Amino acid sequence: MEVEELEKRKSRKITSSSPSSALINNLDDGCLMHIFSFLSPIPDRYNTALVCHRWCYLACHPRLWLRVDRSVQDFSEPGVFPNIEEAVSAARPGDTILIAADGSHLASNIQIKKPLCLIGGGELPDETTVICLRGSDSALEFLSTCKLTNLTVKAELGCCLLHRSGRLIIDECILQCESNPLDYLSCPIMSTAGSGVFPSNLKSDGDSISVSHTRIEGGAKAVLTSGDLALQQVRVIYARTSLYFWFDVGCR
């Protein structure tokens, strides 16, 4: 009797701990998508999309982020755009835009006036490149709190990123400018926050720039500021092939 009772207990334990009774895939699409919305876009949500076809569909659903992907043939698909400018225009405040790692994306003086997160779709930042051609002041111009991550931004003659107001976070990116530029034309990061260039209704409290794990190449200066912003809390790590910067730009 004791042996039979032990076998029954073991059987109950196995049944109760069986994966089939607790598989996350037993949840419906709405519940799974709600769970995915709490994950950070990179790397958690990106890795989630690699699990299976269903998870890829839900993790890349337009409700969670928008996509810039030129390889898509039919742009009537919701949430997919051929270029960054259209994606920024259609985005709602707080949206995340995933830029596909399919070559170079042109960007010319694209103004971002709402909180957004722009993310490169490759495993490394140099797999997703945003290029600002000659004749443009900058690739991206920020007038709101935004975040850039996992992207390479190149400027042929101008600045990669132009910061007007808001809090700008740059993480794990590569910023490249002309190696022998004109001081006031070519600069990886330029900020005019606090200089009175824009009306007060476009300014926001706490204008700042934070840069981490980012390689900056070319330009007369890594960052050019005006107004009441100053470079502070600078750290640099020297690797064999690159330099990684951590710094904040804030009010004096």
C-alpha positions as CSV (number, residue, x, y, z in Angstrom):
1,M,0.0,0.0,0.0
2,E,2.8,2.4,0.9
3,V,4.5,1.8,-2.5
4,E,1.3,2.4,-4.4
5,E,0.7,5.6,-2.4
6,L,4.2,6.8,-3.2
7,E,3.7,6.1,-6.9
8,K,0.4,8.0,-6.9
9,R,2.1,11.0,-5.3
10,K,4.9,11.0,-7.9
11,S,2.3,10.8,-10.6
12,R,0.4,13.8,-9.2
13,K,3.6,15.8,-9.0
14,I,4.5,15.0,-12.6
15,T,1.1,15.9,-13.8
16,S,0.9,19.2,-11.9
17,S,4.4,20.2,-13.1
18,S,3.8,19.1,-16.7
19,P,4.8,21.9,-19.1
20,S,1.6,21.4,-21.1
21,S,-0.4,22.7,-18.2
22,A,1.5,26.0,-17.9
23,L,2.7,26.7,-21.5
24,I,2.7,30.5,-22.2
25,N,1.4,29.6,-25.6
26,N,-1.9,28.6,-24.1
27,L,-2.6,32.3,-23.6
28,D,-4.5,34.1,-26.4
29,D,-2.9,36.7,-28.7
30,G,-4.2,39.7,-26.7
31,C,-2.6,38.4,-23.4
32,L,0.7,37.6,-25.1
33,M,0.9,41.0,-26.8
34,H,0.2,42.7,-23.5
35,I,3.0,40.8,-21.8
36,F,5.4,41.6,-24.7
37,S,4.6,45.3,-24.3
38,F,6.4,45.4,-21.0
39,L,9.7,44.1,-22.6
40,S,12.4,46.5,-23.6
41,P,12.4,46.7,-27.5
42,I,16.2,45.8,-27.6
43,P,17.2,43.2,-26.9
44,D,14.2,41.5,-25.1
45,R,11.4,42.1,-27.6
46,Y,13.8,41.6,-30.5
47,N,14.8,38.2,-29.1
48,T,11.2,37.3,-28.4
49,A,10.4,37.7,-32.1
50,L,13.0,35.0,-32.9
51,V,11.2,32.3,-30.9
52,C,8.6,31.2,-33.4
53,H,6.3,32.6,-36.2
54,R,3.5,33.4,-33.8
55,W,5.7,35.3,-31.4
56,C,7.4,37.1,-34.3
57,Y,4.0,38.3,-35.5
58,L,2.9,39.5,-32.0
59,A,6.3,41.0,-31.1
60,C,6.3,43.0,-34.3
61,H,2.7,43.9,-34.3
62,P,2.0,47.6,-35.2
63,R,0.4,48.0,-31.7
64,L,3.8,47.5,-30.2
65,W,6.0,49.4,-32.7
66,L,6.1,50.8,-36.2
67,R,8.5,49.5,-38.8
68,V,10.6,51.1,-41.6
69,D,11.3,48.3,-44.1
70,R,11.9,49.0,-47.8
71,S,11.8,45.3,-48.7
72,V,8.1,45.2,-48.1
73,Q,6.2,45.2,-51.4
74,D,2.8,46.2,-50.1
75,F,2.9,49.3,-47.8
76,S,-0.9,49.0,-47.2
77,E,0.1,46.7,-44.3
78,P,-0.5,48.7,-41.1
79,G,2.5,50.0,-39.3
80,V,5.0,49.5,-42.1
81,F,6.6,52.4,-43.9
82,P,9.1,52.9,-46.8
83,N,11.1,55.6,-45.0
84,I,11.8,57.2,-41.6
85,E,10.1,60.4,-42.4
86,E,6.7,58.8,-43.0
87,A,7.0,56.6,-40.0
88,V,7.8,59.6,-37.8
89,S,4.8,61.5,-39.2
90,A,2.4,58.6,-38.6
91,A,3.8,57.7,-35.1
92,R,1.9,58.6,-31.9
93,P,3.8,60.0,-28.9
94,G,5.5,57.2,-27.1
95,D,5.7,54.9,-30.2
96,T,8.8,52.8,-31.0
97,I,10.0,52.8,-34.7
98,L,12.1,49.7,-35.7
99,I,14.3,50.6,-38.7
100,A,15.1,47.5,-40.7
101,A,18.7,46.4,-41.3
102,D,18.4,46.4,-45.1
103,G,21.1,48.8,-46.2
104,S,21.1,52.6,-45.9
105,H,18.1,54.8,-45.1
106,L,18.2,58.5,-46.2
107,A,17.3,61.1,-43.6
108,S,17.3,64.8,-44.3
109,N,16.3,67.4,-41.6
110,I,13.6,65.1,-40.2
111,Q,12.0,67.0,-37.3
112,I,10.8,64.9,-34.3
113,K,8.4,66.9,-32.2
114,K,7.0,64.0,-30.1
115,P,8.5,61.4,-27.7
116,L,9.7,58.5,-29.8
117,C,12.2,55.6,-29.7
118,L,14.1,54.8,-32.9
119,I,15.8,51.4,-32.9
120,G,18.0,49.7,-35.5
121,G,16.8,46.2,-36.5
122,G,20.2,44.6,-36.8
123,E,22.2,42.7,-34.2
124,L,24.8,45.4,-34.3
125,P,24.5,49.2,-34.9
126,D,26.5,49.1,-38.1
127,E,23.9,46.9,-39.7
128,T,21.3,49.7,-39.8
129,T,22.6,53.0,-41.3
130,V,20.9,56.4,-41.5
131,I,22.6,58.7,-44.0
132,C,22.4,62.5,-44.1
133,L,23.5,63.7,-47.6
134,R,25.2,67.0,-48.3
135,G,22.9,70.0,-48.3
136,S,21.1,69.0,-45.1
137,D,21.7,70.6,-41.7
138,S,21.2,67.2,-40.0
139,A,19.8,63.7,-40.3
140,L,17.4,64.0,-37.4
141,E,16.3,67.1,-35.5
142,F,14.9,66.6,-32.0
143,L,12.4,68.9,-30.3
144,S,11.1,66.4,-27.8
145,T,12.3,63.6,-25.5
146,C,13.5,60.8,-27.6
147,K,15.8,57.7,-27.6
148,L,18.1,56.3,-30.3
149,T,19.7,52.9,-30.0
150,N,21.5,50.3,-32.1
151,L,21.9,52.7,-35.1
152,T,24.6,54.2,-37.2
153,V,24.1,57.8,-38.3
154,K,26.4,59.2,-41.0
155,A,26.5,62.9,-42.1
156,E,28.4,63.8,-45.3
157,L,28.5,67.5,-44.4
158,G,26.3,68.6,-41.5
159,C,25.6,67.1,-38.1
160,C,24.3,63.7,-37.4
161,L,21.9,64.7,-34.6
162,L,20.6,68.2,-34.0
163,H,19.1,68.7,-30.5
164,R,16.7,71.6,-30.0
165,S,14.9,70.7,-26.8
166,G,13.9,67.8,-24.7
167,R,15.9,64.9,-23.3
168,L,17.8,63.0,-25.9
169,I,19.2,59.5,-25.0
170,I,21.7,57.9,-27.4
171,D,22.7,54.4,-26.5
172,E,24.8,51.8,-28.4
173,C,25.1,53.9,-31.6
174,I,27.8,54.9,-34.1
175,L,27.9,58.6,-35.2
176,Q,30.1,59.4,-38.2
177,C,31.0,62.8,-39.7
178,E,33.4,64.3,-42.2
179,S,37.0,63.7,-40.9
180,N,38.2,67.2,-41.9
181,P,35.0,69.3,-41.6
182,L,34.1,72.9,-41.2
183,D,33.7,73.5,-37.4
184,Y,30.1,74.9,-37.6
185,L,28.8,72.5,-40.3
186,S,30.0,69.1,-39.4
187,C,29.6,67.7,-35.9
188,P,28.2,64.3,-34.7
189,I,26.0,66.0,-32.0
190,M,24.9,69.6,-32.0
191,S,22.6,71.2,-29.4
192,T,21.0,74.6,-29.5
193,A,18.8,74.0,-26.5
194,G,18.7,77.0,-24.2
195,S,20.0,79.4,-26.9
196,G,16.6,81.0,-27.7
197,V,16.6,79.7,-31.3
198,F,13.1,78.3,-30.9
199,P,10.0,79.9,-29.3
200,S,9.4,79.0,-25.6
201,N,6.3,77.0,-26.4
202,L,8.6,74.4,-28.2
203,K,11.0,74.1,-25.3
204,S,10.7,71.6,-22.6
205,D,12.0,71.5,-19.0
206,G,15.1,69.5,-18.4
207,D,16.8,69.8,-21.8
208,S,19.7,67.3,-21.8
209,I,21.6,64.7,-23.9
210,S,22.9,61.4,-22.5
211,V,25.3,59.3,-24.5
212,S,26.5,55.8,-23.6
213,H,28.2,52.8,-25.4
214,T,28.5,55.0,-28.5
215,R,31.4,55.4,-31.0
216,I,31.9,58.9,-32.4
217,E,34.0,59.4,-35.5
218,G,35.1,62.6,-37.4
219,G,33.9,66.1,-36.8
220,A,35.9,68.9,-35.3
221,K,34.3,68.2,-31.9
222,A,32.3,65.3,-30.6
223,V,29.5,67.6,-29.4
224,L,28.9,71.2,-30.0
225,T,26.6,73.1,-27.6
226,S,25.2,76.6,-27.2
227,G,23.0,78.4,-24.8
228,D,23.3,77.2,-21.2
229,L,24.3,73.5,-21.9
230,A,27.7,72.1,-21.0
231,L,29.4,68.8,-21.3
232,Q,29.8,66.9,-18.0
233,Q,30.4,63.5,-16.5
234,V,32.5,62.3,-19.4
235,R,34.0,58.8,-19.5
236,V,35.8,57.0,-22.3
237,I,36.7,53.4,-22.7
238,Y,39.4,52.5,-25.2
239,A,38.9,49.2,-27.1
240,R,41.2,47.8,-29.8
241,T,39.1,49.0,-32.7
242,S,36.9,51.7,-31.2
243,L,36.2,54.2,-28.4
244,Y,33.1,54.0,-26.3
245,F,31.8,57.2,-24.8
246,W,29.6,57.9,-21.7
247,F,28.6,61.5,-21.2
248,D,25.8,63.8,-20.3
249,V,25.1,67.3,-21.6
250,G,23.0,69.4,-19.2
251,C,22.5,72.9,-17.8
252,R,25.5,74.5,-16.2
